[in-house]
Amino acid sequence: MKKHDLNPDPGVQKRIYFDWAASAPYCGFDGQLSFGNPSSLHSEGRAAKQALEEARQRCASILDVPPATLYFTSGGTESNSIALFSNLMRPGKGRILSSPAEHASVRECMDTLEKMGKPAGSIEIESAGMVTVKTLEKTLLKYPDARFASIMAVNNETGAITDIASLGSLLAAKSVHFHCDLAQAAGKIPLNISGWEIDSASISAHKISGPRGIGLLYLRKPIDVFYTGGGQENGIRGGTENTQGAAALADCLEKCIGDVETHFHNAKKRWKRLMTELCAIKRCTIIPEERTAEDERFSPYILQAAFKDIPGEVMARALDDLGFAVSTGSACSSSSPERPVLSAMGIDENLRIEGIRISQGQSTSCEDIDLLLEGISEVLKFL
């Protein structure tokens, strides 16, 4: 491996970012938009409304869905909440399903819905960390009253890719509303929202180098929502619209999704190098252990790895001291030592404690990968 000086200038620490799954570096937005409120009737308001609808058209075009199916929200968490809490407005007691591998914004909503009297059910995941047709069929047999299912496309901790198309066909045949968290999928893997028979989906701008505080909710058909107020976004999401954020999100979707195949190919090459070198380290275990460098079931943007006898939090801090940003898992759950996703996969407790998440993005370079590997080697010398 080519040697690099991890810190050529002692006065300036070189920082290399490997926590893209938490939040991608902001690419910036230079557009000048009207400051008016899109709901106002004066000229400034009409200009803002036009800019908002142009952003919606652009997002719809790149996602290949009708513009009327897209609603701007504050991000993936709110989009998930709107879809999930709409179950409180649905007649009857149809059961809500989700997997234990879902993001905290879904898991915690499920807990609240149960407390409010909505019956829930858990979809088993395979050891690799994703829901499969087999596990979903088993769950639907167990819960014939299922009316809503939330299943993510790409896991935010392990990178496991779910076959959404196959699950969509199965759920559609059972007349079960299918909600899909696309936060780690948009701009990373090819999407086919209309073809996957998804009923609702969430997208977050800051996962694809956009600003925080803006996201999308896709609804194949309008729904009755639990939260109301203001009537914006056709009554689906109240609150003054974030026009600047919507335009920036459209920019990011066009940049990321427009060339997703090329970025995916380059990411695979970088991840193959990283995984090959990590597998040669005796103290390193890839999570799940069955994952290989060529495994198509996983996103080449997220990797979970553990280092024997080093708690993940300690490893992350040691790498941070050397200038590398990695995490121990989802940023939304960083205050908790629990790793519910890994636990649901049947991962040994020691590995769960020792696990760190490494995630890359479109601007990650091969040199960054080599520097990270050197940084890990340095840490292993004294820990």
Disulfide bonds with the S-S distance in Angstrom:
none
